[in-house]
Amino acid sequence: MVGLGTWPRWKVLFRCGITVAGIAKMTDLDNPQMGELLSSRRPLAAWEGQLGKSYTTRNVPTIASLEARKGLWRDILAAMNPWLGRPMSILEVGANVGQNLMALRSILPGPVLHGGEPNPKARELLQEAGFDATLGVAQDLPFAPSSLDLVFSSGVLIHIPDFPGDGHMGTPLYKACKEIVRVSKRWVVAIEYFSAEPREVTYRGRDGLLWSRDFGQYYIDKFNLEPIACGFAWKALTGLDDLTWWVLRKR
């Protein structure tokens, strides 16, 4: 048996049940692997905690915001080949209070609407709005393979880093997209910030929380999805936050 005295310090802390947040306070992060691990966990921990709670408080549905989302989804649904049938089961990964799901319920009656959300306050509001609110993170979705017609994210993938985290195969972003593809039967939609090259963007004065990229190309390159359509929601015209959307289909 290996004595604790011979273990790297971070392994001892994990074995003793100390959290990532606790490690950050107790170490100087001079170990590159430790710094990488904590950086990869930082966005998720932030959205599970106070940052996610603050966003939930700000993200109150209004008539204007819901109308903007309805317009966005009319464009997206029109791009999804209608002869293949409307999606009857839909999951939003990182649904927060459910503005996208509210819009979909209004313009597309019938489908079962699921919302995966790590923040407890947001999950509570999702349930109150009548949605199936599931405790889940993008990298570990509690759904069977190919069990949902449409799986989408909106302003979620931008908060997931694309560098190695805990030593398992793939980056947090890769694992999140892989899970989305895994549970989707047919359609994958991403509504995110676009940039031709991956780049970090300061989020509300903080670094290490937001990265923009060509998410459509990422899905194509990593998972061989078929590109169907894309579009742009210009803030000056739609009120939405200059969002790019991609519609992709599993081959």
N, C-alpha and C positions, 0 to 999 in steps of 0.2 A: 504493500500500500504506500502511496506517495504521501509524505507528510505535508501539511499545509505550509510549512516553512520553505519548502522547495517549489511551491507553485508561484507563477507570476501573480503579482498583487491583485490584478483585476479578476483572475479566476477565483482567488480566495474570497473576494468580496461577493461575487455572484453565488458561490457555494454557501456563503453565510446568509444569503437572502437579501443583500443590500441592493437597492434599486439603481438604475442608471443615473437618476438624478442625484442619489447619494454618492455614487462614485465620482460624479463631476465635482462635488464639493470636497471630496476627500483625497483626490489625486491631483498631481500637477499636469497631467495629460502630456507628459514628455514622451510617452510611448506612442509612436505613430498609429499603431493598430487601435489603441484605446481612443485616440482622438477621432479616428475614422468611424469607430463604432458609435461613439456618442454623437457625432455629427449626423450619422444616418438615422439615429433614433430621434434627433431633436425635433424635426417637423411633426412627427406623429405625437410625441409627448406634448408638444405645444397645442395641437388641435384637440387632444384629449383633455387638456387643462384650461388655463385661464384664457389663452388666445382663442381657443375654440368657443369658450363661453362668451367672450366679448363679441366675436363675430356673429354668434347666434342672436345675441341681443340686438345687434345692428341690422340683421338680415330679416326685417319684418316685412311680410308680404303687403303690397299695396295694389290698388287697382292698376296703376301704371306699370308696376314691375311685373304683374301677372300678365297683362296685355302684351308686354314686350316679350315675355317668355312664350306666350301662345304664338306670336308671330314667328319667333325663332323655330319653334317645333313644327309649325305648318310647313316651313321651308324644308326642314329636315325630313319630315314624313313624306313630303312630295317627292323627295329624291330617292326614297327607298322604293324600289320597284313594286308598284301596287299589285301587280298580277301575282306576286308571290304571297299575298295575304298580309293583313295587318298584324303587327305583333300583339300577342295576347298575354304575354308575361314580360314585364319590364323591371329591370333593376337599375337604380341609380346608386353608384358607388360614391359615398360621401355626400349624402343627400341634404345634410343640415336640416333646415326646417321644412324642406320639400317644395320649394317654389316651382321647380321643373315638374315634379309629380303633380302638383296642383294644375299646372297648365295642361299637362297631358290628360289628366282626368276630365278636364273641361272640353277638350277638342277631340278626344279619342276615347269615348266611353266603352267600357267592356273589359280592357286588360286588367290583370292583377298587377298592382303596382307595389314594388318592394323598395325600401330605402335602407341601405347599409350606412351606418354612421357610428364613429367611435365616441362622439361626445354625448354624455348622458342627458344633458339638458335638451340638446337637439333631438335625441331619440324620443324623449318624452313629448316634445311638440309634434313630432312626426306621428306618433301614436294618437295624440289628441286630434290630429287632422284626418285620421281614418286610414293611415297607411300601415302596411306591414313593416314595422321598424325593427331592424336586425342589428345587434351588436356585431360589428365586423369592420375590418380594415381591408384596404385594397389588396394587400399581399396575402390575405387569408380569408377568402369569401366562403361562408358556410352554405354553399349550394352545390348540388351535384353537377357533374360535367354535362354540358349541352342541355341544361334544364330551363334556360330562359331565352325567349325569342330575341330580346334586345337588352344589351348591357351598355351603360354609358357612364361617363364622368363629365362633370362640368366644374372647371376651376379646381380640380383635385390633383390631376397628374402633375400640374405645375409645382405642387408642394412636395413632391416625392423625389429625392435625390437620385442621381444616376451614377453613384460611385459605390464601391463595395462597402458593406456594413458589418454584418456579423459573421462573415467567413463562409456562409453558405453559397451555393451556386447562384450567381446573378446578382445584380444590383437591386436595391429596393424598387426602382422604377421598372426594371425588367420583370421582377416578380409580380408587381401589381398588374402590369399589362398582361402577363401570362395568365394570371388568375381571371382577369376579365375575359380573355379569349377562351379559357377553359370552360367557364360556366355559360357562355353564350352558345346558343344553338345556331344562330345565323348572323345577327347584326351586332356590330360594335360601333358606337358613336363617341367621339371625343369632342368636347367643347372647351377649348383651352386657349392660352396665349401662344401666338406663333412668333418664331424667329427662325430665319434660314439656318442659323448655326446655334447650337445650345449656348445659352448664356444665363448667368445669374442676375436676378433683379432684386433690388432692395425692396422689402415688403414692410410697409408701415415703419420705416426707420430701422429695420432689423435685417441682418444678413443671414444666409443659411436657411432660408425658408421658401424661396421661390425661384424656379428655373423655367424659362421658356425655351421652346424648340419646335421643330416640325414633327408633331406627334403622329400625324398621318403617315409620314415616311417611316417613322420609328416602327409603327405596327406592321407596315409592309416589309421592312427589312428584317425584323426579328421574328415575325409570325406568319409571313406570306399571306396576309389578308388581301382581299381584292378591293381596290379603291373604287368607290361608286360615285361620290360627289363630295364637294367641299363648298364652303361659303364663309362670308364674313359679316358679322353684326357690328356695323359702324356705330359708335356711341352717339355721334351727332344725329343720326337718323333713327336709331332704335332705342336709345337710352341704356343699352347694355354696354358692357365694359370692353369694347373693341375685341370681341371674341371671334376666333376662327373655329369653324366646326368641320369635322370630317366624318363621312359615312363610309364604313368599310363592311365587307361581308366575308364570312368564312368560306373558303373554297371547298 
